[in-house]
Amino acid sequence: MGTDGSYFATVTVRLPDGLHVALAYELAALIKTFDAKVSMRSWRREQTIRNGNDLLKLALRDGDSVDVSCSGSDAQAVLDAVRGFLSGS
């Protein structure tokens, strides 16, 4: 946990087909169920996640590492959910 109450993790994507359209929108819908702000940074770009298009802009492929930052009252819970989703759990 950061000093400002934010949470951070580096996650390795374990999705055989990468984060394709259907999965991106599924993950975006999951994120919206939490009271938290989520940002992700890959080697390609950094993106605040508000919808599936934001996730698609990261162009995440299987084996990529992505830094996930979360803040808000559900920050720890959304980080755990995103980590589980991207790692294929």
For each residue, the residues with C-beta under 8 A, 3 or more apart:
1: 5 6 7 76
2: 5 6 7 8
3:
4: 71
5: 1 2 71 75
6: 1 2 69 70 71 75
7: 1 2 69 70 71 75 76 79
8: 2 67 68 69 70 79
9: 67 68 79 83
10: 65 66 67 68
11: 65 66 67 68 82 83 86 87
12: 63 64 65 86 87
13: 18 19 60 61 62 63 64 65 66 86 87
14: 62 63 86 87 88
15: 18 19 23 60 62 86 88
16: 62
17: 20 23 62
18: 13 15 59 60 61 62 64
19: 13 15 23 24 27 55 56 58 59 60 61 86
20: 17 23 24
21: 24 25 52 56
22: 25 26
23: 15 17 19 20 26 27
24: 19 20 21 27 28 52 53 55 56
25: 21 22 28 29 51 52
26: 22 23 29 30 85
27: 19 23 24 30 31 52 55 82 85 86
28: 24 25 31 32 49 50 51 52 54 55
29: 25 26 32 33
30: 26 27 33 34 81 82 85
31: 27 28 34 36 38 49 78 81 82
32: 28 29
33: 29 30
34: 30 31 72 74 77 78 81
35: 72 73 74
36: 31 70 71 72 73 74 75 77 78
37: 48 70 71 72
38: 31 48 49 68 69 70 78 82
39: 46 47 48 49 68 69 70
40: 46 47 49 55 58 66 67 68 69
41: 45 46 47 66 67 69
42: 45 58 59 60 64 65 66 67
43: 64 65
44: 58 59
45: 41 42 57 58
46: 39 40 41
47: 39 40 41 54 55 57 58
48: 37 38 39 54
49: 28 31 38 39 40 54 55
50: 28 54
51: 25 28 54 55
52: 21 24 25 27 28 55 56
53: 24 56 57
54: 28 47 48 49 50 51 57 58
55: 19 24 27 28 40 47 49 51 52 58 60
56: 19 21 24 52 53 59
57: 45 47 53 54
58: 19 40 42 44 45 47 54 55 66
59: 18 19 42 44 56
60: 13 15 18 19 42 55 64 66 86
61: 13 18 19 64
62: 13 14 15 16 17 18
63: 12 13 14
64: 12 13 18 42 43 60 61
65: 10 11 12 13 42 43
66: 10 11 13 40 41 42 58 60 86
67: 8 9 10 11 40 41 42
68: 8 9 10 11 38 39 40 79 82 83 86
69: 6 7 8 38 39 40 41
70: 6 7 8 36 37 38 39 75 76 78 79 82
71: 4 5 6 7 36 37 75
72: 34 35 36 37 75 78
73: 35 36
74: 34 35 36 77 78
75: 5 6 7 36 70 71 72 78 79
76: 1 7 70 79 80
77: 34 36 74 80 81
78: 31 34 36 38 70 72 74 75 81 82
79: 7 8 9 68 70 75 76 82 83
80: 76 77 83 84
81: 30 31 34 77 78 84 85
82: 11 27 30 31 38 68 70 78 79 85 86
83: 9 11 68 79 80 86 87
84: 80 81 87 89
85: 26 27 30 81 82 89
86: 11 12 13 14 15 19 27 60 66 68 82 83
87: 11 12 13 14 83 84
88: 14 15
89: 84 85
